[in-house]
Amino acid sequence: MHDLGAGFRYLVKGQQWVGRHGKQFGFGLLPGLITLVLYAAALVALALWGADFVAWATPFADDWSSPWAGLFRGFLTAVLFALGLLLSVVTFTAVTLLVGQPFYENLSEKVDRDVSPDGTAPASGLPLMRELWISARDSLRIVVRALVWGVLLFALGFVPVVGQTVVPVVGFLVTGFFLTEELTSVALQRRRVEARERLALLRSRKALVWGFGTPLAVAFVIPFVAVFLMPGAVAGATLMARDLVGEETAGDGSEETEGVTS
């Protein structure tokens, strides 16, 4: 329970940090806005032409008697849009972080310098293109795993009672874990912590991860809200990354952070 509350406090502290640093907040909004426009356009296109795509993909239903063809294709269209919506929620953070890699790297470094006792921030020492490649590769791995979970949970959603009660809760926990894995990767990658080691760190502190990521997953259901929370989420994930690797935190916000690190 302590870790659960600590994770949520990191989320709050991240939002407070960007609230005190308005310039960083403003720059941090840009990648999310770009991604939101792209995703909104894709979902609108899916809503407009999804039925046509389903009709094209199911020629065998052309000869079905009414109303079965319409009901069947209507159901598939609804499933297609629901999967598109699920995919947008699952991948929004990964795509936003990839689009905004330089912005979020800069923001994360400033958080590190702000709370580090010696005022320094770890640096990977890698060229920008190499960092972008590593980030894209690791994000793709996370997205693939998240999609496997997403399809499984979507299928389980049709199970009576369990699908309407247990599955949504598990879905938010799973999504929260993947969101946290993505967000902490910004700070952990600068520390040269490889993807497998990052995953092991997060699995060793699941309550901390869920306390941070699950409320964020609930908020991220609304993409417009996600845009405004992203800068603070990156800042909070940086603070949590320091906890995960056992780094001392002091300076700005040290009073609130004291007692949270383990």
N, C-alpha and C positions, 0 to 999 in steps of 0.2 A: 504493500500500500504506500510505503514511503516513496519508492521509485515511481509509482503511478502519479502521485502528486508532484514529484520533482519534474517529471516529463512535462506536465501541464504548465508548471511554473516557467520552464525554459521557453515554452511557446509564448507565454505572456511577456516574459522579459525581452524576447526578440521583438515583439510588437512595440514594447516601450522604448527599446533602443532606437528603432527607426523613427519613432515619434519624436525623439530628442535630436535626431539627425535628419532634418527634413530634406536636405539635398540628396542624401543616399536613398531616402524613400522615393523621391521623385525619379531618380535614375532607375531604381529597381522596378518601377511600374512599367517601364517601356517594353521589356520582353514579354510580360504577361499580356499587355494590350495587343501586341503583334500576334501572339499565339491565339488570343481570344477571337480576333477578327478572322484568322484562318480557320479555326474550328467552327465558328458560327457560320461561315460561308459553306463549309463542308456539310454541316447538319441541315442547313436550308436546302442545299442541293439534294441531300438524301430525302428530305421531306417532299420535295417537288417531283423528283424522278425515281423515288424508291419503288413505287408501284409499277412503273414501266419496266424497271430492272427485274422485278419479281416475275412479271408477265413474260418477259423475254427468257428468263431462266427456267420457266415451267411450261414449256410448250405442250407437254403431255396433258395439261389440264384444260386445253382449249376445247376439247370435246365433252367435257363434263357437263352434266345437266345443271341448270340453275336450281338453288343458289350456291351449290357446293364449290364451284370454281371460284366465285367471288369471295366466299367465306375463307377458303383455303389460302387464296392469294392475299386477302386482307390480313389474315393471321401472320403469314410470312412477312408481309410488309411491316407490321407492328414489331415483330421479332427483329427484323433487320434494323429498324430505327432504334430499338432498345439496345441492341448490340453496339450500334454506332455511338449512342449516348454513353454506354458503359466504357467503350474504348476511349472516348474523349476524356472521361473522368480519370481513367487509369493512366493515360499517357500525357495528360495536360502538364503535369509537373516535369516529366522527363523532357518534353519538347520545349517547355519554357526555359528550363535550365540550360538546354543545349543552345537555344537562340540567345539567351542572355548570359552565356558563360563568362565573357569579360566583365559584365556588370556585376554579377554575383560573386565572382572571384574578388573583385575590388571591394565589394561590400563586406565579404567574409574576412578579408585581410584587415579591414579597418576595425571590425569588431574584435578580432584577435589583439590588435595593437592597443585597443581601448581598455581591454580587461586583463592584458598580460602584465605581470608585475614588473617586467623590464621594458615594456612598451614595444616589443617586437612581435612579428608574425612569422610563422613557418612558411617557407617557400619551397616548392617542388624542384625548382631549378630546371624544369623542362621547357622547351620552346612552346609557344602558344599552340601551334598546329598539332604538336604531339599531345598536349593536354586536351585539345578538342577531340582528337581521335580516341583517346582513352575514355573521355567522358561519353562520347557517342557509343562506343563499344559497350561500356558498362551499363549505360541507360538501356540499350537494346536488350541486353540480358535480363535486366529487371523487368522491362515491358513484356518480354516473352513469358517469364514466370508469372507475372501479374495476369496476363491474358489466360494462361492455363487455369489459374485460380478463378478468374472471372467467368469463364465458360462453365467450369464445374459448379460454381455457386449459382449461376444463372439456371442451369439445369435442375439443381436441387430446389430452386425457388418454386417449381411446380409441384413439389411434394406437399400434400395437405398439412396444415398446421405448422409443421417444422419449417416449410418454405416461407411462411409469412411471419415467423417469430424468431427462430434461431438463426436462420440463414442471413437475414439482414444484419444482425449483430456481428456474426462471424465475418460478413463481407466488409463491414466498416473496420474491424480489427485488422483484417488482411490488408485492406487498402491503406490503413494508417501505418502499417509496418513498411509497405513499399514506398509510401511517401517519405517516411523518415529515412529510409535507406537512400533514396534519391537526394534528399536535402542535405544530409550529413556528408554525402560524397564530396560536396564542394570543399569543405574544410579538411576532410580526411585525405582526399587526393593530394592536397598541398603538403600533407605530412607523409606522403609516399606510402600510405596504407593501402594495400592492394584490395581488390574487390572481395576476394574470399575472406581475407582477414577482417574487412569491414563487416561482412555478413556475420562472422563469428562473434564480433564485438556486440552487434545489435541483438543477436540471439541470446547472448549471455545476460542481457538487460531488457528482457521483453516488456516488463511492466513499465520501465522508463520510456521505451519506444512507443508503447500503446498510449501512455499518458500524453505524449507529445503528438503522435500522429493521428490517433483516432478522432479527437475533436477537430483536427485540421481536415480529415477526410469528410466529416459531416459538413463542415463549412464549404469544402471544395465541390460539393454537389452542385452549388451555384457558381458557375465559372466566373461571373463578374466579381463575386466576393473573393474568389481565389486570386484574382489579379491584385487586389489591394492587400491581401494577406501574404503574398509571396515574399516581398522584401523582408518583412518581420520574421517569416518562417525560416528564411536563410540565416538571418541573424541569430534566431533562437537555436537553430540546428548547429551553428558554429559554437555556441556556448555549450550545447550538449556534447558536441564532439570533443571539446576539451575535457569534459567529465569522463567520457568513454576511454580516452587515452591517459587519464590521470594527471592532466596538467593543472597547475594551480591557477586560480582565477582571482584577480584583484582589480583595483582601479575603479572605473565607472561601473556601477552596479554591483560592486563586491559585497555590499551589505546585504543585498537581496540574495546573492548567489551563495553566500557563506552557509554551510550546513547542507547544501544541496548535493555538492560533489561527494563522491564516495571514495 
